[in-house]
Amino acid sequence: MTNYKDRIKVLVVDDSAIVRKILTAELSRYANIEIVGTAPDAFIARNKIVALEPDVLTLDLEMPRMNGITFLRKLMKQHPMPVIVLSSFTPRGSKKAMEAYDAGAIEVICKPEPADNIRDICKTLVEKIQVASKAHMDRRPLKAEQITSPMKPLAIAEATNTIFAIGASTGGVQALTTILSALPANAPGTLVVQHMLPRFTASFAERLDTVCAMKVKEAQDKDVLTSGEALVAPGGRHMLLQRHSNDYYVTIKDGPEVCRQKPSVEVLFNSVAKHAGPNAVGVILTGMANDGAKGLLNMRKHNAHTIAQDESSSIVFGMPREAIKLGAAEKVVSLPNIAATMIQLAKAGKSCKAVRTEKCKIT
């Protein structure tokens, strides 16, 4: 069982008195969570952060005097701490969720309407609070604008017949932006699973498309995977790699959660192991729990190259740690070096079959 801190101090910031009351009552039922205070706006929240020293903040975006995004940006510059955004999002407004991630939010959750229904998501919120309390806010990834330029294009022979498969959870939005924006325009076809709510993944892919040399889109069933394109698994659906003759394509399927996730990194990695094998490079990034660890090991057993993000650059080291424990990672790499390592391994060709006792290389 995961060992969380005995008591996680939470400050609830929301302009709705009903929401503050419900969250305080519902979250206080959990033994390891202590609601140390509430605030109706950013200015009161600022003072209470200093006075109460909370471990985690829940934050609404629509507030009087100062909106949540502006407050979040200011907070991350002056006093970085784990923040879970809990706000109302329409499909059109899901771009605000991306703004929240860009501003430094650990997680973004949709607030149900009417406010009374907020009780329904408290179990999920508790899980997110527990994960957020483990986050290392001194390990914020580089933003896209901090990366000078993508790598040089690959020769045609180097860019074909190779698959990149990447899985991420908490902290993954920023980590994926760092990696994908550094890849060249003709990088190998790339498949991405990021644990994210269904209505946010399309906006996430659109956001990546604006900062990457590659084309990035939310995957649709039967999409063909080609070099120079990244496909992001849609929230709430599993994405699997398939192969027909010399062509790779994806299938998008419903079904039960795997490793408590949908989309699941485990599902993607196992399909890549089966259909791409030695032509693949698998990468497991920041996130809590173990989704993708066994799948990455399966990829390595099928002669794929495999990478795990190192602890020093991971917001939450859970998923990479579990993969490393299994012997699934051929290399353990710091986030700023992962894109270059992926390209190097793609050029290197087939991997040697993994042995459980083999030590992984750290770069």
N, C-alpha and C positions, 0 to 999 in steps of 0.2 A: 504493500500500500504506500502511496506517495506521502511523504512527510511534509506537511505544510507548517508554517509558523503557527504556534499555539493560538494566537489571536491576531487577526488581520484587521487593522484599523481602517475604516472606510469613511470617506466624506461624500455625501450625496449632494450634487449640485443640479438643481432643476427649478424652473420658475413656477411649476405647478405644486401647490400645497398638497393636493391629493396624491400626486406621485411621490413626493417626499415622505408623506405619511405611510403610504403602502410599502414603499421600499424599506423604510426604517423598520416597520413591523415584520415584514416577510424575511428580510435578511438577518434580523436579530434572532430569528429562530435557530440559526445555525451556530453551533457552539464555537466555531473558530473564527467567526466574524463579529466585529464590534463596530456599530455605527457610532462614530465619535462626534458626528455633527451633520447638519444640513445647511445648505445655502441657496437662496433664491436667485442669486446673480453672481457674476464674476467678481465683483468688488468685495462682496461679503465672503465669497469663497477664498479670495486671496488672503484675507485676514485670518480666516480659520485654518488655512493650510499652515501658516506660520505658528499659530497658537496651538493647534491640535496635532500637528505632525502626522497626518494620515499616511498609511502605506499605499493606498489605492484611492483613486478618485473616480466616481461615476459622473458623467457630464452630459447635459442636454446641450444642443446646439442653438436652439431658438430661445434666447433669453433677452431681457431688457438691458439697456445701458451698454452692454458689450456682448456680441454674439460669441458662441462657443468656439468657433474656429480661431477668431482673433485671440481669445483668452488662451486657447491651447498653444498657439504659437508663442505667445509671451511667456507662458508657464515653462515651456520646454527650453527656452533660452535662459531663463532666470532660476528655475528650480525644477529640473527634470524629474518626473515621477511617473509611475504607471497610471495611465488614464484609459478608462473604458467609456466610450461614447455610447450613450443610450438616448436615441432620438427618433423622431418620426421621419421616415423616408418614403416618398413616392417613387415609382420607377424612374420618373424624370429627375427626381431629386437625388438619385443614388450617386450622382457625381459629388455631392457634398460628403458622402462617405469617403470617397477617395481623397478629398481635401482634408478630412479628419485624419486619415492614415498619413498623408503627406506632412501634416502638422505635428505628428508624433503619437497619435493614439495607438495603444496596444491592440485594442479590439473595437469593433463597431457593431452594435446590436440595434435592431429595429424595435422601437417602442410601439406596442400595440395600441389600437384605438377601439373603444374608449379607454381612458386611463385606468379604469377598474380592472381591465384585463391584464394589467402589468404583472399581476400575480402569476400568470401562466408562464412567464419567461424567467421567473426568479431562480429556478433550478439551474438554467443555463447561465444566468448572470453570476450565480455563486461559483460555478466552475471557472468562469472567466476571471473572476476576482482572485480565485486561488492561483490560477496560472499567472495573472498579472503581478501578484505579490512576489513571484519568483523572478520577474524580469530584471535584467541588468541594464539600467537606463544609461550607464556610461559606455554602452556598446552600440550606440546608434549607428546604423549603416550609413554609408555615403549616399547622398541624394544624387539624382540624375545630373543635375546642373553642376555638381562637383566633379563629375567625370569628364575629363578633357575631350575625349573623342573615342569612338569605337575602334577596335583593332583593325588592322589592314585586312582587305578582302582575302579570302583563301583562294588558292588555285582551284580550278574546276574539279580536278581529281580529288582534292582534299575535302571538298564541300559535299560530295555525293555519297550515298549509301551509308551514312552515319546518322544516328538518332541521339539527340540529347533528351533526357527525361529528368525533370526536376520536381521535387516535392517540398512543401513548406507549410508552416502553420504560423503560430504567434511570432510576429516580427518579420514574417516572410514578405509582406508587401514591399517594405523598404529593401530587403535583401534581394528580392527578385528584380527590382528596379535597378539596383546596383549591377547585377550580373548581366541582365538582358541588354541594358543600354551600353554595355562595354563590348558586346559581341558584334562581329562584322555583319554587313548587310547580306552576305551569302553564307552565313553560319549554317551548320547542319539543322535540319528540321527539328524543332524543339517542342516538347510536350510539357505542360506545366499543370500541376495540381497545387492550388493554394486553398486551404480551408477558409471558406468565405460563404456568406449567405447568398442564396440564389440571385437576388436582384442586384447584387454588387459586382458579380464577375464580369458582366459585359462592360460596365464602366471601367473596371480595373484593366481589362484588355485594351479598351480605347485609350486609357491614360498611358499605358505602356507603349502603344503604337505611336504616340506623339513624341516619345523621348528615345525610341530605339531606331537603329538603322534597319533592323529586321522589320518585317510586317508582323503585327500581333493582332489576333482576333480571338473572340470566344469561340470555342469549338462547336461544330454542329455535326450531327450524325453523318457518317460517310465522308467527312472532309479528308481529302488527300493531303498527306504531309510532304512538303517539299522543302528544299534548302532555302534559307532566307525567310522562313516563316515560323512563328511560334503560335501554338494553339493552347488556349487556357481552358481547362475543364470548367463547364458551367456548374455553378453552385447547386447542390441538391441532386446531382447526377454523377455516376461514375464514368470515367473515360478510359477506354482500352485501346491499345495499339493492335492493329490487324495487318496482315500482309496478303496481297494477291499478286502472284508473279513477282515482278521487281518493284511493285508499288506498295508503299505504306499508307494506311488510312486509319481513321479512328472510328470507333463505335461509341455512342453515348447511350448509357443504359440506366434505368432505375434499378431498384433492388434494395436490400437491407444495408444498413451501415456496416462498414468493415473497419475494425479498430476504432469504433464509435464515430466514424467519419463518413461523409458522403458529399463530395467526392473523396475517395481514399487514395492516398499515395501508394498503399500496398497493392491495390487493384491495378493501378497503372504500371508499377514496377514489375509485377508478375507477368503482365501481358508483354512488356518490353523484353523481359528475359526470354519468354517463349518465342516471340516473333522476330526479334532483332539480335538477341544474343551478343556475339562478339562485335557487332556493328554499333553497339550502344555505349553511351557514357551516362551513368546515373549519378544524380546529385541530391543529397538530403540536407536540408537547411534547418534553421532555427525553428523550434516548436516544442510543445509539451507532449509527453507520452511517447508512444512507440510506433505510430503509423508510418509504414514504409521501411522499417528496419529489416524485417524478414524478407520483404520484397527486394531490397537492395542486396541482401545476401544471395538471394536467388539469382539476381542479375550477375553477381560476381561468379557464382557457380557455373553460369552459362557463358563465362569468358568476357563479360562486359567490364569496362573500366568503371570504377566507382569512387565517389568523393563524398566526404562528410565535412560540413562546416565545423571549424574548430570552436572550442569553448570561449576563447577570448573575444571572438567577434559575434557570438550568438546572443541574441536577446534572451532566449530561453534554450538551454542546451539539451533538453529532453530527447528529442528525436535523433539528433546526431549521436548523442551519448549511447542510446540503445543500439544504434547501428554499429558503432565502434565496438561495443561489448560483444556483439555477435561475430565480429571479424568481417563485417560486410564492407568496410571502407578500405579500399586500396590506398587512398591518400586522405589525410586530414589537412584541410586547407583553410587559411584565413580568408574571410569574405572578399577583400580587395583583390585576391589572387585567384579566385575561383574561375572567372571567365577565361583567363589566360591558360589555366590548367586544363580546362575543358577542351580548348582548342589544341593544346599540346597532345592530349590523349587521343583526340580525334585523328590527328596526324600520325600518331604512333601506331595506330591500327589495333590488332587483336591483343587482348589481355591474356596473361597467363592465368590458368585456373586457380582460384583462391584455395588456400588451406586455412582452416580455422585458427591455427596457431601462428600463422604468419603475421609479423608485425607490420602495421601500416606505416606508410611514409608520411611525415609531417612537413608541410611547407608553409 
